[in-house]
Amino acid sequence: MKRIYSVLLSEVVREFGLVPVYRSTDFEKICITVDDVSRPGLALAGYFDHFEPMRLQVLGNVETSYLQKLSSEQRAIIFDHLFSYQIPALIIARDLVVLPECMEMAQKHNITILRSNETTSYIISSLITSLKASLAPRVTRHGVLVEIYGEGILIMGDSGIGKSETAIELVKRGHRLVADDAVDIKKISSSELVGSAPPVLRHYIELRGIGVINVAKLFGMGAVKDIVGIDLIINIVPWQDGEAYDRLGLESKYDDILGVKVPSITVPVTPGRNLAVIFEVAARNNRQKRMGYNAAEEFTEQLNKYFLESSEGAVF
């Protein structure tokens, strides 16, 4: 069953500095559950087929100009019909005047009316961007999330294998911690994931034998970041003799998170391996691959070319 997320209308009002013109009696309880916003142009003309009542509705200059050309009776009928769908709220952009028929029907149907001094296109695009982030599908994974050279690296592995210790070494080398132990992952587009720490764990990391430390206060605010896109997953596993590990990097592997395939590699752990340096190289290499260069493929092509030329020049 698909989980439905929501955001309170009052939070949206505070975030965008919207001014309530009329508050419904349930204003503090109204929740937004869809990440789209509409301009009810066709609805104002009387066409309500496929009307989505769960969306925030925004009136701009065009809609207001159209309404002002109608009679007071016609405007009352239009707003009566519109508000009967129990929309979450009506937002008046450009600080335009609120028509008296709009206010009357809002009070009749108990619908919140908000006002913004921003342009219509700006308020719509900003609302959609914010709602998509707030209502995005999400999951929590056990791991450590760090930013290395601008790449979001999700480190995963069994408890006690050294994820947090590696993260601290990376922080000492100038990189940034995003989350330790629990990583909240959101799908903000069909191909993009972002990760962050749960608010209660933000900037904290646990080191066995030392305890919990605040990375921001110990290393400075430059050592932490609140959110980052997830570009690569590194799975840490204990080294096992006889196990076949990828030595060339030709095989592309992916982990599926929320329907998004994220490149992943497996790094076996043995005493003495400097994981921080390995992860730095992995981040740089992943960035090169996304930019179109693959060292493993180039090496293989050169190797094949060498053997081909050697076989052609051999004397039998």
C-alpha positions in Angstrom: 0.0 0.0 0.0 1.4 3.4 -1.0 2.0 5.7 1.9 0.6 9.2 1.5 2.6 12.1 3.1 1.2 15.5 4.0 2.3 19.0 5.0 0.3 21.4 7.1 -1.1 24.4 5.3 0.0 26.6 8.2 3.6 25.5 7.5 3.3 26.5 3.8 1.9 29.9 4.9 4.9 30.5 7.2 7.4 29.3 4.6 6.2 31.6 1.9 5.1 34.5 4.0 1.4 34.2 2.8 -1.0 36.6 4.5 -4.3 35.0 5.6 -7.3 37.1 4.4 -9.8 34.7 5.8 -8.9 31.7 8.0 -11.2 28.7 8.0 -12.2 27.3 11.4 -9.9 24.3 10.7 -7.0 26.3 9.4 -4.4 24.7 11.7 -5.5 21.2 10.7 -5.6 21.5 6.9 -3.1 19.3 5.2 -1.8 19.4 1.7 -1.4 15.9 0.2 -0.7 16.6 -3.5 2.5 18.3 -4.9 0.8 20.3 -7.7 -0.8 23.7 -7.8 -3.5 24.9 -10.2 -4.8 28.1 -11.7 -8.6 27.6 -11.9 -9.1 29.3 -15.3 -11.5 26.7 -16.8 -13.3 26.2 -13.4 -14.1 29.9 -13.3 -15.6 29.5 -16.8 -17.8 26.7 -15.5 -15.9 23.7 -16.6 -15.2 21.4 -13.7 -14.6 18.1 -15.5 -11.3 16.6 -14.2 -11.1 19.4 -11.5 -8.6 18.4 -8.8 -10.0 19.7 -5.5 -7.0 18.6 -3.4 -4.7 21.1 -5.0 -4.0 24.6 -3.9 -5.7 27.1 -6.2 -4.0 30.3 -7.3 -5.7 33.4 -8.8 -3.6 35.7 -10.8 -4.0 38.9 -12.8 -5.7 37.0 -15.8 -8.3 35.3 -13.6 -9.0 38.5 -11.7 -9.5 40.5 -14.8 -11.9 37.9 -16.2 -13.9 37.9 -13.0 -14.1 41.7 -12.9 -15.9 41.7 -16.2 -18.7 39.5 -14.8 -21.7 40.7 -12.9 -21.8 40.3 -9.1 -24.4 37.5 -9.4 -22.2 35.6 -11.8 -19.1 35.9 -9.6 -21.1 34.7 -6.6 -22.3 31.6 -8.6 -18.7 30.8 -9.7 -17.1 31.1 -6.3 -20.0 29.2 -4.7 -19.4 26.3 -7.2 -15.6 26.5 -6.8 -15.6 26.5 -3.0 -18.2 23.7 -2.8 -15.3 21.3 -3.8 -13.7 22.1 -0.4 -10.3 23.1 -1.8 -7.4 23.4 0.8 -7.1 27.2 0.1 -7.3 29.9 -2.5 -4.2 32.0 -2.9 -4.5 35.5 -4.4 -1.2 36.5 -6.1 0.3 39.9 -6.9 -1.5 41.3 -3.8 -4.6 41.7 -5.9 -7.9 42.8 -4.4 -10.1 40.1 -2.9 -13.5 40.3 -4.6 -16.4 40.6 -2.1 -18.2 37.6 -3.7 -15.1 35.6 -3.1 -15.0 36.5 0.6 -18.7 35.9 1.0 -18.5 32.3 -0.5 -15.3 31.5 1.4 -17.1 32.3 4.6 -20.1 30.2 3.5 -18.0 27.1 2.7 -15.3 27.7 5.3 -12.5 28.0 2.8 -9.2 29.7 3.7 -8.1 32.7 1.5 -4.5 33.7 1.4 -2.7 36.6 -0.3 0.8 36.9 -1.7 2.6 39.9 -3.2 4.7 37.6 -5.5 3.9 37.1 -9.2 1.6 34.3 -10.1 4.2 32.2 -11.9 6.8 32.6 -9.1 4.4 31.6 -6.3 3.2 28.6 -8.3 6.7 27.3 -9.2 8.0 27.9 -5.7 5.0 26.1 -4.1 5.4 23.1 -6.5 9.1 22.8 -5.7 8.6 23.0 -2.0 5.6 20.5 -2.0 7.5 18.0 -4.2 10.3 18.0 -1.6 7.9 17.8 1.4 5.6 15.1 -0.1 8.3 13.0 -1.8 8.4 9.2 -1.2 11.0 8.4 1.4 12.7 5.6 3.2 15.2 5.3 6.1 18.4 3.2 5.6 21.0 2.2 8.1 24.3 3.7 7.0 26.5 6.8 6.8 26.1 9.6 4.3 29.1 11.8 3.5 29.9 14.3 0.7 33.2 13.7 -0.9 34.4 16.1 -3.6 30.8 17.1 -4.2 29.6 13.5 -4.6 27.0 12.1 -2.1 28.4 8.8 -0.9 26.1 6.4 1.0 28.3 4.0 3.1 26.5 0.8 4.0 27.6 -2.3 5.9 27.1 -4.4 9.0 27.1 -2.7 12.4 30.6 -2.3 13.8 32.4 -2.7 10.4 33.9 0.8 10.5 31.5 3.1 8.7 31.5 5.9 11.3 35.3 5.7 11.8 35.8 6.1 8.1 33.4 9.0 8.0 35.5 10.8 10.8 38.7 10.2 8.8 37.0 11.7 5.7 35.9 14.7 7.8 39.5 15.2 9.0 40.5 15.2 5.3 38.2 18.1 4.5 35.0 16.3 3.5 31.5 16.7 5.1 29.3 14.5 7.2 25.6 14.4 6.3 24.2 11.6 8.4 25.4 8.8 10.7 23.6 5.6 11.6 20.2 6.5 10.1 19.8 8.2 6.6 16.5 9.6 5.5 16.3 9.2 1.7 13.7 11.1 -0.4 12.9 10.6 -4.1 12.6 14.1 -5.4 12.4 13.1 -9.1 12.2 10.0 -11.2 16.0 9.7 -11.2 17.2 11.7 -8.2 17.5 10.8 -4.5 18.6 13.1 -1.7 19.6 12.1 1.8 19.7 13.8 5.2 19.8 13.0 8.8 16.8 12.7 11.1 16.6 16.1 13.0 17.4 14.5 16.4 20.6 12.9 15.0 21.8 15.8 12.8 25.6 16.6 13.1 26.1 13.7 15.6 28.2 10.6 15.1 28.8 7.6 17.3 32.3 6.2 17.7 32.7 3.0 19.6 34.9 3.5 22.6 34.5 7.2 22.6 30.7 7.7 22.4 28.6 10.4 20.7 30.3 13.5 19.4 29.0 16.6 17.7 30.9 16.9 14.4 29.8 20.5 13.8 31.2 21.7 17.2 34.3 19.6 17.2 35.4 20.2 13.6 33.4 23.4 12.6 30.3 24.0 10.5 32.3 23.4 7.4 32.5 19.7 8.3 28.8 19.1 8.0 26.0 19.4 5.5 22.3 19.0 6.0 21.3 17.4 2.7 23.0 16.0 -0.4 22.1 14.0 -3.5 23.0 10.3 -3.4 25.4 9.6 -6.3 27.1 6.4 -5.2 26.6 3.5 -2.7 29.6 1.8 -1.2 29.0 -1.5 0.5 31.7 -2.4 3.1 32.1 -6.2 3.6 34.6 -8.3 5.5 37.3 -9.8 3.3 36.8 -13.5 2.6 39.5 -15.7 1.1 38.4 -17.2 -2.1 35.8 -14.6 -2.8 35.9 -13.2 -6.3 36.0 -9.4 -6.1 35.9 -7.0 -9.1 39.4 -5.9 -9.9 38.9 -4.0 -13.1 35.6 -2.2 -12.4 34.1 -3.2 -15.7 30.9 -4.5 -14.2 28.4 -1.8 -13.4 26.3 -2.6 -10.4 23.3 -0.7 -9.0 21.2 -0.7 -5.9 17.5 0.0 -6.2 16.1 2.6 -3.7 12.6 3.8 -4.2 12.7 2.7 -7.8 15.9 4.7 -8.5 19.0 2.8 -9.6 22.1 4.1 -7.8 25.6 3.0 -8.8 27.1 0.8 -6.2 30.5 -0.8 -5.5 31.6 -3.4 -2.9 34.8 -2.7 -0.9 36.2 -5.6 1.1 37.8 -4.7 4.5 41.1 -6.0 5.7 43.4 -4.7 8.4 45.6 -1.8 7.1 43.4 -0.7 4.2 42.9 3.0 4.2 39.2 3.2 3.5 39.1 7.0 3.5 41.6 7.2 0.6 39.8 4.4 -1.3 36.5 6.3 -0.9 38.0 9.5 -2.2 39.2 7.7 -5.3 35.8 6.0 -5.7 34.1 9.4 -5.5 36.4 10.9 -8.1 36.0 7.9 -10.3 32.2 7.9 -10.1 32.3 11.6 -11.1 34.4 10.8 -14.1 32.0 8.1 -15.2 29.1 10.4 -15.0 31.0 12.9 -17.2 31.6 10.1 -19.8 35.1 8.8 -19.0 35.6 5.2 -17.8 39.2 4.3 -17.0 38.4 0.5 -16.8 37.0 0.5 -20.3 39.9 2.5 -21.6 42.4 0.1 -20.0 40.6 -2.9 -21.5 40.6 -1.4 -24.9 44.3 -0.6 -24.7 45.0 -4.2 -23.5 43.0 -5.7 -26.3 44.7 -3.5 -28.8 48.1 -4.5 -27.4 47.4 -8.3 -27.7 45.9 -7.9 -31.1 49.0 -6.0 -32.4 51.3 -8.6 -30.7 49.4 -11.5 -32.3 49.6 -9.9 -35.8 53.3 -9.3 -35.5 54.1 -12.8 -34.2 56.1 -15.1 -36.5 55.0 -18.7 -36.6 
